[in-house]
Amino acid sequence: MTTLQDLEQRIDRLEKLAEDLIKKVARVNVENFYLSQRVTALEQGYEYPMKTSS
Protein backbone atom coordinates (compact mmCIF):
# COMPACT_ATOMS: atom_id res chain seq x y z
CA MET A 1 0.00 0.00 0.00
CA THR A 2 1.22 3.48 -0.87
CA THR A 3 1.86 5.66 2.12
CA LEU A 4 1.17 9.35 2.41
CA GLN A 5 4.92 10.01 2.45
CA ASP A 6 5.35 8.11 -0.84
CA LEU A 7 2.60 10.17 -2.43
CA GLU A 8 4.14 13.40 -1.18
CA GLN A 9 7.51 12.38 -2.65
CA ARG A 10 5.86 11.60 -5.99
CA ILE A 11 4.10 14.96 -5.97
CA ASP A 12 7.40 16.71 -5.22
CA ARG A 13 9.08 14.92 -8.15
CA LEU A 14 6.21 15.77 -10.47
CA GLU A 15 6.33 19.43 -9.41
CA LYS A 16 10.08 19.50 -10.13
CA LEU A 17 9.54 17.89 -13.53
CA ALA A 18 6.80 20.43 -14.32
CA GLU A 19 9.08 23.33 -13.34
CA ASP A 20 11.89 21.95 -15.51
CA LEU A 21 9.50 21.50 -18.42
CA ILE A 22 8.22 25.07 -18.08
CA LYS A 23 11.82 26.36 -18.16
CA LYS A 24 12.60 24.30 -21.27
CA VAL A 25 9.46 25.48 -23.05
CA ALA A 26 10.29 29.09 -22.21
CA ARG A 27 13.83 28.64 -23.56
CA VAL A 28 12.48 27.14 -26.80
CA ASN A 29 9.98 29.98 -27.15
CA VAL A 30 12.78 32.54 -26.86
CA GLU A 31 14.85 30.67 -29.43
CA ASN A 32 11.88 30.44 -31.82
CA PHE A 33 11.27 34.18 -31.46
CA TYR A 34 14.91 34.92 -32.20
CA LEU A 35 14.87 32.67 -35.26
CA SER A 36 11.65 34.20 -36.57
CA GLN A 37 13.21 37.67 -36.24
CA ARG A 38 16.31 36.47 -38.06
CA VAL A 39 14.27 34.95 -40.90
CA THR A 40 12.22 38.14 -41.24
CA ALA A 41 15.39 40.25 -41.39
CA LEU A 42 17.02 37.95 -43.93
CA GLU A 43 13.86 37.97 -46.08
CA GLN A 44 14.03 41.75 -46.08
CA GLY A 45 17.68 41.70 -47.11
CA TYR A 46 19.22 42.65 -43.78
CA GLU A 47 22.09 40.90 -42.11
CA TYR A 48 21.05 39.71 -38.69
CA PRO A 49 23.86 38.93 -36.25
CA MET A 50 24.25 35.32 -35.25
CA LYS A 51 23.38 34.66 -31.64
CA THR A 52 26.42 33.63 -29.65
CA SER A 53 26.03 30.71 -27.31
CA SER A 54 26.37 31.66 -23.68
ChimeraX commands (.cxc) that place a marker at each C-alpha (Angstrom):
marker #1 position 0.00,0.00,0.00 radius 0.5
marker #1 position 1.22,3.48,-0.87 radius 0.5
marker #1 position 1.86,5.66,2.12 radius 0.5
marker #1 position 1.17,9.35,2.41 radius 0.5
marker #1 position 4.92,10.01,2.45 radius 0.5
marker #1 position 5.35,8.11,-0.84 radius 0.5
marker #1 position 2.60,10.17,-2.43 radius 0.5
marker #1 position 4.14,13.40,-1.18 radius 0.5
marker #1 position 7.51,12.38,-2.65 radius 0.5
marker #1 position 5.86,11.60,-5.99 radius 0.5
marker #1 position 4.10,14.96,-5.97 radius 0.5
marker #1 position 7.40,16.71,-5.22 radius 0.5
marker #1 position 9.08,14.92,-8.15 radius 0.5
marker #1 position 6.21,15.77,-10.47 radius 0.5
marker #1 position 6.33,19.43,-9.41 radius 0.5
marker #1 position 10.08,19.50,-10.13 radius 0.5
marker #1 position 9.54,17.89,-13.53 radius 0.5
marker #1 position 6.80,20.43,-14.32 radius 0.5
marker #1 position 9.08,23.33,-13.34 radius 0.5
marker #1 position 11.89,21.95,-15.51 radius 0.5
marker #1 position 9.50,21.50,-18.42 radius 0.5
marker #1 position 8.22,25.07,-18.08 radius 0.5
marker #1 position 11.82,26.36,-18.16 radius 0.5
marker #1 position 12.60,24.30,-21.27 radius 0.5
marker #1 position 9.46,25.48,-23.05 radius 0.5
marker #1 position 10.29,29.09,-22.21 radius 0.5
marker #1 position 13.83,28.64,-23.56 radius 0.5
marker #1 position 12.48,27.14,-26.80 radius 0.5
marker #1 position 9.98,29.98,-27.15 radius 0.5
marker #1 position 12.78,32.54,-26.86 radius 0.5
marker #1 position 14.85,30.67,-29.43 radius 0.5
marker #1 position 11.88,30.44,-31.82 radius 0.5
marker #1 position 11.27,34.18,-31.46 radius 0.5
marker #1 position 14.91,34.92,-32.20 radius 0.5
marker #1 position 14.87,32.67,-35.26 radius 0.5
marker #1 position 11.65,34.20,-36.57 radius 0.5
marker #1 position 13.21,37.67,-36.24 radius 0.5
marker #1 position 16.31,36.47,-38.06 radius 0.5
marker #1 position 14.27,34.95,-40.90 radius 0.5
marker #1 position 12.22,38.14,-41.24 radius 0.5
marker #1 position 15.39,40.25,-41.39 radius 0.5
marker #1 position 17.02,37.95,-43.93 radius 0.5
marker #1 position 13.86,37.97,-46.08 radius 0.5
marker #1 position 14.03,41.75,-46.08 radius 0.5
marker #1 position 17.68,41.70,-47.11 radius 0.5
marker #1 position 19.22,42.65,-43.78 radius 0.5
marker #1 position 22.09,40.90,-42.11 radius 0.5
marker #1 position 21.05,39.71,-38.69 radius 0.5
marker #1 position 23.86,38.93,-36.25 radius 0.5
marker #1 position 24.25,35.32,-35.25 radius 0.5
marker #1 position 23.38,34.66,-31.64 radius 0.5
marker #1 position 26.42,33.63,-29.65 radius 0.5
marker #1 position 26.03,30.71,-27.31 radius 0.5
marker #1 position 26.37,31.66,-23.68 radius 0.5
marker link #1:1,2 radius 0.2
marker link #1:2,3 radius 0.2
marker link #1:3,4 radius 0.2
marker link #1:4,5 radius 0.2
marker link #1:5,6 radius 0.2
marker link #1:6,7 radius 0.2
marker link #1:7,8 radius 0.2
marker link #1:8,9 radius 0.2
marker link #1:9,10 radius 0.2
marker link #1:10,11 radius 0.2
marker link #1:11,12 radius 0.2
marker link #1:12,13 radius 0.2
marker link #1:13,14 radius 0.2
marker link #1:14,15 radius 0.2
marker link #1:15,16 radius 0.2
marker link #1:16,17 radius 0.2
marker link #1:17,18 radius 0.2
marker link #1:18,19 radius 0.2
marker link #1:19,20 radius 0.2
marker link #1:20,21 radius 0.2
marker link #1:21,22 radius 0.2
marker link #1:22,23 radius 0.2
marker link #1:23,24 radius 0.2
marker link #1:24,25 radius 0.2
marker link #1:25,26 radius 0.2
marker link #1:26,27 radius 0.2
marker link #1:27,28 radius 0.2
marker link #1:28,29 radius 0.2
marker link #1:29,30 radius 0.2
marker link #1:30,31 radius 0.2
marker link #1:31,32 radius 0.2
marker link #1:32,33 radius 0.2
marker link #1:33,34 radius 0.2
marker link #1:34,35 radius 0.2
marker link #1:35,36 radius 0.2
marker link #1:36,37 radius 0.2
marker link #1:37,38 radius 0.2
marker link #1:38,39 radius 0.2
marker link #1:39,40 radius 0.2
marker link #1:40,41 radius 0.2
marker link #1:41,42 radius 0.2
marker link #1:42,43 radius 0.2
marker link #1:43,44 radius 0.2
marker link #1:44,45 radius 0.2
marker link #1:45,46 radius 0.2
marker link #1:46,47 radius 0.2
marker link #1:47,48 radius 0.2
marker link #1:48,49 radius 0.2
marker link #1:49,50 radius 0.2
marker link #1:50,51 radius 0.2
marker link #1:51,52 radius 0.2
marker link #1:52,53 radius 0.2
marker link #1:53,54 radius 0.2
view
